Amino acid sequence: MAVPAGGFVPNPPDPVNPDPQTLREQWRYATRTYAKYYSNAWGSALLAGFFFFSLGWYIKGGNPTSGGSSSPKKKK
């Protein structure tokens, strides 16, 4: 590991590996935290999608995902 010019390492590595119980607790905490943020991100994305779909519906005055013109063309 390269030491910066000042000789100070902001987050030095541990001199020894922690015991298995500590690693297990850290892993559980990390997975719980990740799962919480992951679910919050999906919830936010779904709410944003619903909001923009509703905004498109309001602006267009109808279903924003329907393609083409509002009146169907008649085939002869």
C-alpha positions as CSV (number, residue, x, y, z in Angstrom):
1,M,0.0,0.0,0.0
2,A,1.4,3.4,-0.9
3,V,1.6,5.9,1.9
4,P,0.6,9.5,1.0
5,A,3.3,12.2,1.2
6,G,2.2,13.4,4.7
7,G,2.5,9.9,6.1
8,F,-1.1,9.9,7.3
9,V,-3.5,7.1,6.2
10,P,-7.1,8.1,6.8
11,N,-8.5,4.6,7.1
12,P,-5.7,2.1,7.8
13,P,-6.3,-1.6,7.5
14,D,-6.9,-3.6,10.7
15,P,-3.7,-5.3,12.0
16,V,-5.6,-8.6,12.4
17,N,-8.8,-10.0,11.1
18,P,-11.8,-9.7,13.4
19,D,-13.3,-12.8,15.0
20,P,-16.1,-14.7,13.2
21,Q,-18.8,-13.3,15.4
22,T,-17.9,-9.7,14.7
23,L,-17.7,-10.5,10.9
24,R,-21.2,-12.1,11.1
25,E,-22.7,-9.1,12.9
26,Q,-21.1,-6.7,10.4
27,W,-22.4,-8.8,7.5
28,R,-25.9,-8.9,8.9
29,Y,-25.9,-5.1,9.5
30,A,-24.6,-4.5,5.9
31,T,-27.2,-6.8,4.3
32,R,-30.0,-5.2,6.4
33,T,-28.9,-1.7,5.4
34,Y,-28.5,-2.7,1.7
35,A,-32.0,-4.3,1.7
36,K,-33.5,-1.2,3.3
37,Y,-32.0,1.2,0.8
38,Y,-32.7,-1.2,-2.1
39,S,-36.4,-1.4,-1.2
40,N,-36.6,2.4,-0.6
41,A,-35.1,3.0,-4.1
42,W,-37.6,0.7,-5.8
43,G,-40.5,2.4,-3.9
44,S,-39.3,5.8,-4.9
45,A,-38.9,4.7,-8.5
46,L,-42.4,3.3,-8.6
47,L,-43.9,6.5,-7.1
48,A,-42.0,8.6,-9.6
49,G,-43.2,6.4,-12.4
50,F,-46.8,6.7,-11.2
51,F,-46.4,10.5,-10.8
52,F,-45.0,11.0,-14.3
53,F,-47.7,8.7,-15.8
54,S,-50.4,10.7,-14.0
55,L,-48.8,14.0,-15.2
56,G,-48.8,12.7,-18.8
57,W,-52.4,11.6,-18.4
58,Y,-53.3,15.1,-17.1
59,I,-51.4,17.0,-19.8
60,K,-52.6,14.8,-22.7
61,G,-56.2,14.4,-21.4
62,G,-56.1,10.7,-21.9
63,N,-54.0,7.6,-21.8
64,P,-50.4,8.8,-22.4
65,T,-49.2,5.3,-23.6
66,S,-51.8,4.9,-26.4
67,G,-50.0,5.4,-29.7
68,G,-51.3,7.1,-32.8
69,S,-54.3,9.4,-33.0
70,S,-57.1,9.6,-30.5
71,S,-59.7,8.5,-33.1
72,P,-59.3,5.1,-34.7
73,K,-59.0,5.0,-38.5
74,K,-61.7,3.2,-40.4
75,K,-60.6,0.6,-42.9
76,K,-62.7,0.4,-46.2
